[in-house]
Amino acid sequence: MIALALPLLLALVAVGVDRFTAARVESRAAKAFQQGMRTSSAPEVHVHGFPVLTQIASGSLRDVDVTARDIPADDSTGSLPVSELSLHLAGLTKSDDDRQARARSAEATARLAYPDLSHALGLEVSRGDRSDRLRAAVALPLGTSVTTTVTVSAVADNRVAFKDFQVTGGPLAGAAEAVLDRAFERPVPLQNIPDGLHLRSVTAAQGGLVARFSGTSVTFRAEATARPGDGSSG
């Protein structure tokens, strides 16, 4: 019985040690991501694969999922905050000084709330009638308003662009047209996106915009140094 039980006991101990190590790695990674993305709370980090100990020994984690919420924006740049960023990282390694980590490849989905977009544009924005269209309302004097739809798309430097607005209701006075031109003239950059991630598409969903990214050699730094417009090509 002892001979039969001993291998099982050793296996359970090995699993326990591996899970404890994985939890420590996830906790340390969450703190590093929190500092780099400047979020108010630590992101959720999950390291996949067993055993984790052998992955650590090799210097590379095969698959890591990270979910960060409420990534702030710098108001001085007119950038757009990210309400939630979900990352899937493959081949994650860290530098010798622990100041940065790099994923061989990564895919990400960011959610951008309509109230934040409305604040950035200075218009009341909501979902349109298609996945690539938004509805915007412009208040006019004397209690009148203009409603319009506009096409949303991803452009270089991790920015969201707006074009081809069409009036769907209300009089298009010169003042309203000028407001729309100014609001939609410049693409809105996304803030604190890790270096190497490139914006591939933007769609309008029920609660906000959904932005999808992908990239290779994606870098995460302990200090937030990612800029709006990092890594536009690739």
C-alpha positions as a printed Julia matrix, in Angstrom:
234×3 Matrix{Float64}:
   0.0    0.0     0.0
   2.86   2.36    0.83
   4.5    1.58   -2.48
   1.25   2.38   -4.27
   0.48   5.52   -2.25
   3.94   7.1    -2.46
   3.85   7.92   -6.21
   0.37   9.41   -5.79
   1.54  11.51   -2.83
   4.57  12.75   -4.77
   2.35  13.61   -7.73
  -0.01  15.59   -5.5
   2.91  17.45   -3.93
   4.3   18.24   -7.38
   0.93  19.55   -8.54
   0.58  21.65   -5.39
   4.03  23.16   -5.8
   3.36  23.88   -9.46
   0.01  25.56   -8.72
   1.6   27.63   -5.93
   4.32  28.74   -8.34
   1.76  29.59  -11.01
  -0.2   31.71   -8.52
   2.95  33.63   -7.58
   3.82  34.22  -11.23
   0.28  35.43  -11.96
   0.34  37.78   -8.96
   3.7   39.31   -9.9
   2.63  39.66  -13.52
  -0.62  41.36  -12.49
   1.29  43.97  -10.47
   3.67  44.61  -13.38
   0.8   44.99  -15.87
  -1.04  47.3   -13.45
   1.97  49.57  -13.2
   2.59  49.57  -16.93
  -1.03  50.26  -17.88
  -1.69  52.6   -14.93
  -4.93  50.86  -13.98
  -6.56  51.45  -10.59
  -6.83  47.72   -9.91
  -4.59  44.78  -10.79
  -5.5   42.98  -14.03
  -6.58  39.35  -14.03
  -3.72  37.09  -15.18
  -3.96  33.39  -15.97
  -0.96  31.26  -16.98
  -1.99  28.23  -19.05
  -0.22  24.91  -19.35
   1.15  22.32  -16.94
   3.65  22.19  -15.51
   4.44  25.88  -15.08
   7.75  25.09  -13.4
   9.24  23.76  -16.63
   8.01  26.82  -18.52
   9.72  29.08  -15.98
  12.89  27.02  -16.24
  12.86  27.47  -20.03
  12.41  31.22  -19.63
   9.16  31.37  -21.62
   5.47  31.05  -20.67
   3.57  29.36  -23.51
   0.14  30.98  -23.14
  -0.97  33.8   -20.85
  -4.35  35.56  -20.67
  -4.6   39.08  -19.22
  -7.76  41.12  -18.64
  -7.25  44.76  -17.62
 -10.05  47.23  -16.91
 -10.34  51.02  -16.84
  -7.11  51.86  -18.65
  -6.9   55.66  -18.37
  -6.17  58.17  -21.11
  -4.17  61.37  -21.08
  -6.71  64.18  -21.47
  -4.02  66.48  -22.87
  -3.66  64.27  -25.97
  -7.36  63.89  -26.72
  -6.99  60.13  -26.53
  -9.66  57.6   -25.67
  -9.58  55.48  -22.48
 -10.09  51.72  -22.71
 -12.78  50.29  -20.44
 -11.52  46.71  -20.85
  -8.55  45.12  -22.61
  -8.35  41.34  -23.02
  -4.97  39.97  -24.12
  -3.86  36.52  -25.21
  -0.06  36.27  -25.19
   2.04  33.48  -26.67
   5.68  32.9   -25.76
   5.97  35.47  -22.95
   9.52  36.17  -21.74
  10.97  38.79  -19.39
  14.14  40.83  -19.41
  16.98  40.13  -16.97
  16.21  43.28  -14.96
  12.47  42.46  -14.76
  11.62  45.86  -16.24
   9.9   44.56  -19.36
   8.31  41.46  -20.83
   7.87  40.47  -24.45
   5.34  38.18  -26.13
   6.29  36.37  -29.32
   2.78  37.11  -30.57
  -0.39  38.58  -29.11
  -4.04  39.17  -29.87
  -6.21  41.65  -27.99
  -9.76  42.97  -27.79
 -10.47  46.41  -26.35
 -13.86  47.77  -25.36
 -14.44  51.52  -25.64
 -17.51  52.87  -23.85
 -19.84  55.24  -25.68
 -19.83  57.82  -22.81
 -16.01  58.04  -23.11
 -16.26  58.38  -26.89
 -18.94  61.04  -26.51
 -16.67  62.98  -24.16
 -13.73  62.74  -26.58
 -15.8   63.92  -29.56
 -17.98  66.45  -27.77
 -21.11  64.77  -29.16
 -23.64  62.28  -27.83
 -22.67  59.04  -29.56
 -24.48  55.68  -29.68
 -24.63  52.58  -31.86
 -25.83  53.01  -35.44
 -27.84  50.73  -37.7
 -24.76  48.79  -38.89
 -21.66  47.39  -37.25
 -19.52  50.09  -38.89
 -21.86  53.02  -38.18
 -22.44  55.26  -35.18
 -25.27  57.65  -34.43
 -24.41  61.12  -33.11
 -26.6   63.98  -31.9
 -25.74  67.68  -32.03
 -27.69  70.12  -29.87
 -28.73  73.36  -31.59
 -30.09  76.62  -30.18
 -33.78  76.9   -29.27
 -33.96  73.25  -28.2
 -33.49  71.76  -31.66
 -30.99  69.08  -32.58
 -29.44  67.27  -35.52
 -28.92  63.52  -35.67
 -26.35  61.99  -37.95
 -24.69  58.67  -38.71
 -20.97  58.28  -39.3
 -18.7   55.43  -40.4
 -16.12  54.23  -37.86
 -12.88  52.49  -38.86
  -9.36  51.61  -37.72
  -6.47  53.66  -39.12
  -2.69  53.76  -38.63
  -1.06  54.54  -35.27
  -3.79  52.76  -33.28
  -6.41  55.41  -33.96
 -10.17  55.34  -34.58
 -11.36  57.4   -37.54
 -14.81  58.81  -38.4
 -15.94  59.72  -41.91
 -18.89  60.05  -44.28
 -21.36  61.48  -41.79
 -24.94  61.69  -43.04
 -27.76  63.71  -41.51
 -30.76  61.57  -40.57
 -32.93  64.11  -38.76
 -33.25  67.83  -37.99
 -32.08  70.86  -39.93
 -28.38  70.91  -40.83
 -27.6   74.5   -39.92
 -24.17  75.9   -40.68
 -23.23  75.78  -36.99
 -24.16  72.1   -36.7
 -22.2   71.22  -39.83
 -19.16  73.03  -38.42
 -19.46  71.1   -35.14
 -19.64  67.79  -37.01
 -16.66  68.68  -39.18
 -14.55  69.52  -36.14
 -15.66  66.46  -34.17
 -14.93  63.99  -36.96
 -11.95  65.75  -38.53
  -9.19  63.96  -36.62
  -8.93  60.27  -35.68
  -8.99  59.58  -31.94
  -5.89  57.76  -30.58
  -6.08  54.92  -28.07
  -3.91  55.24  -24.97
  -1.47  52.85  -23.25
  -1.68  50.1   -25.87
   1.47  47.91  -25.54
   4.19  48.4   -28.15
   3.8   46.03  -31.08
   0.01  45.71  -30.96
  -1.66  47.09  -34.07
  -5.31  48.05  -34.4
  -6.91  45.83  -37.05
 -10.64  46.58  -36.85
 -13.29  48.55  -35.0
 -16.96  47.64  -34.77
 -19.95  49.21  -33.06
 -21.52  46.96  -30.42
 -24.35  47.48  -27.94
 -22.28  48.93  -25.08
 -19.51  50.6   -27.07
 -16.87  50.12  -29.72
 -14.99  46.83  -29.95
 -11.41  47.23  -31.17
  -9.3   44.22  -32.18
  -5.51  44.16  -32.21
  -2.77  41.71  -33.12
   1.0   41.84  -33.3
   4.34  40.12  -32.9
   7.19  40.91  -30.53
   4.74  42.78  -28.27
   6.5   44.59  -25.42
   5.17  45.39  -21.96
   7.14  47.75  -19.75
   7.03  48.15  -15.98
   6.6   51.89  -16.49
   3.91  53.17  -18.82
   5.77  54.32  -21.91
   3.38  53.23  -24.64
   2.19  56.24  -26.64
  -0.82  56.82  -28.83
   0.47  55.87  -32.24
   3.1   53.3   -31.18
   3.77  50.68  -33.83
   1.58  51.66  -36.7
   3.0   49.26  -39.26
   3.07  45.5   -39.24
